[in-house]
Amino acid sequence: MNPSIEAMAEQLLEQSAGRRRYMVALAGPPGAGKSFRSAWLARALNGCCEGVAEVVPMDGYHFDNAVLEPRGLLPIKGAPETFDVDGLLHDLARLRPADRDVAIPVFDRPLDLARAGGKVIRPSHRILIIEGNYLLLDEAPWSSLRDYFDFTLFLEVEDDVLEQRLIQRWLAMGQDQAGAISRTCDKDMLNAELIKRDSIAADLHWQ
């Protein structure tokens, strides 16, 4: 199914009517366009009802390189085990009641690190779009996240399109051609395969 952004915004506004907080998971493989699509959807929601929506990026819960390196996990940064899932769970629990401001971390891609308190979610943000690779992964501890989601979306993108996008991403971040291809094929696409294979079915698969 492939609804327009505007139609999706209308659907979420209808579904969230009367709720103090409505939490939407937007999942998909690396390079699927989760950050772009979630930001666009939040703008459409806020265009209909000012200040109603905000994005909560899962990338803010990356473990720092200083934590990953001694564990031998730095070469696979971006894999499920390189995220602070407990931290994300804790923040989702704080966000659910919509009774206070909640500061969340955001990931700075050029600096390759998470910035604590990089964004504040306010009670007026009634609809939260939580976006990230592993939100629907059907394995512990990720499977605990689903209790917090009122609606789930999964972005469907063909593998050849993902590869092209990811190679371009790495090139834009300063990798040479060989390095960009290696990082894409030996890391990102392996994570993409896991996500496509082992994620639970979403309420809506968005092409």
N, C-alpha and C positions, 0 to 999 in steps of 0.2 A: 504494500500500500504506500502511496506517495502523496499525502495531503500537502497543500501549500503551507507556508509558514503562517499565513493569516488564518487558514482553516484550523491549524493546530492550536493557535493562540485562542481562537474562539472556543474550541473544544475544552481546553484546559480551564478557561474562565467559567464555563458552564459546570464542569466537573467539580471545581473548587468552590463553587458558590456556597456561602454559609460556613465555610471552614476557616478557622483562625490561621491554619497553615496547611498547605498542600505541597507535598514533596514528590518531585518527578525525577526519576533516574533516566539519564540519557547516556547510553553505553554504546560501545563499538570499538573496533580495532584501531590501532594507531594509524593516523592518516585518514581516518574516515570523515573528519570535519566536525568533530564533537564541539570543540571550542567555538568555531565559527557558527555552527548551527544553534548552539545554546545561546550565544550572545544575540544572534538574530532573533531567536524566539523570545528572549527577554525584552528586546526592543519592541517587538510587535505587541507583547502583552502590556508593556508600559505605555505604548501608544494608545491602547484601548482604555487603560486604567492607570493613570500615572503613579509610579512608585510601587506597583503591586508585585513586581517580580525581580529576582536577583539570581545570579549564577554562583554555585558552589563548586569550584573545580577540584577534582580528586588529586590532581597533580601537586597540589599544595602539601600533600601528605607523603611525598617522597622522603625517604631517609636521606640525611645529609651525606655527602661523599666521605666525610670524616667517620661516619658510622659504617658505611658500606665497605670502605677499603680494608679495614682490619678483618672484616668478615669474609673477604674474598668475593664480594658481590658487586663491586664497582663495574667490572666488565659487562654485567648483565643488568645494569641500572635500567629500570622500566619494567622488569619482570615482576610478577605478583609479590615475591618475597622481599622486594626492595621498597615496599610502602608500609607506612605506619597505619595498619588497618584499625588497631585499637584506638588510635587517636581520632580517626575518622568516625568510628562508632560513637566515641564519647561526644564529639561535636554534633553528630546527628541527634543524639539524645538531648543535647542542650538546645538545639534548634527546634525540635518538635513542638514544644509548648507555645512558642512565639510570645514569650512573656518578658523578654529582655533583649538588649543588644548582645550579639555573640560575635567575637572576633575570630576569624578563621585565617589559616595560612594560604598564601598564593605562591605558585612556582614562577620564578624568573628564569625563563628559558635561556636568554643570552648569558646570564651569570651561572646557570646550571645549579640553582639552589632555591630552597623554599624560604619565603620571608614570613616570619611569624606575625600575626596580626595585620596581614596585608589587606584585609577587607573586613568590613563590619556588616553583619546581617541584622537588620532592624525588625521589630515586631510588625511593622507596616509591610514588609516584604512577605505577602501572604503566599505567593507561589515561589518555591525554590526549585531551580533546575540544577540537580547534582549531576555533573558530567564527568565521565572517566571510563577507562578501558575495562576495568574488572568489576564494575558494580553489580553485574548479574552473574558473575562466575559461580558455578555450582560446586564450590569446595570451601571448606573452612579455612580461615575465618570469614572469608568474603560472603558466604551464604547468610551470615548474620545481618548483613546490611539490608536485606530485602524487607525485613519487618518495618523499616522506616519509610518505605516507598509506597505512595498512594497510586502511582501510575508509572509504567516503565516503557521506555522507547529504546529501540536498538537500530543503529544506522547500518544499513546493508550497502557495502561497496565491494565491487569485484577486486580480486587480488592484483590484477595487472594495473588497475588504477591506483591502488594503495602503494604499490612498488614505485610507480612514477612519482607520486606525491612525496613519498618518504625520501627518495633519492634527492629530489629538489630541496626538501627541507634541510637535509644534511649539507648539501652544497651551499645553501644560503647561510649556514652556520659556520662555514669556513673549511669544511672537509674537501679533500680532493676527490676526483671521480671514483678512484678505487676505494677510498675510505667510505664514501657515501654509499656505494654499492654494498660493501662489506657490512656496514652497520645496518643497512636495510634488510639484507638477505639473511645475515647471521644472527640478528637480534630482533628487529621490529617485526619481520614477517613470521618469525617463530611465535612471538607473542600474539600476533594476529590469528594464527592458526589455532592457538589455545583458546582464545576468546570466542572465535566462531564455533569451535567444536564443543566447548564445555560451559557455555553460558546458558542459563535457563531461558525458555521462551519469554519474550517480552509481550506486554499488552499490545504493542504496535511495532511492527518492523517497518522502518522508514527507509525507503530506497533513495 
